[in-house]
Amino acid sequence: MGSELVIIWFDETPGERSIKDIIEKRVREVDWDKNAQDFDY
């Protein structure tokens, strides 16, 4: 059993932030329980 969630977003004004900083901030905002789908092997 497992779950997965594919996330795609656009950031038109990344400024001086690194890709790591952008990803870490947005990933924390995702409601995994609400959006992920479960699957069985």
Residue pairs with C-beta under 8 A, 6 or more apart in sequence:
1 38
1 39
1 40
1 41
2 38
2 39
2 41
3 32
3 36
3 37
3 38
3 39
4 36
4 37
4 39
5 30
5 32
5 35
5 36
5 37
7 26
7 27
7 30
9 26
11 22
14 22
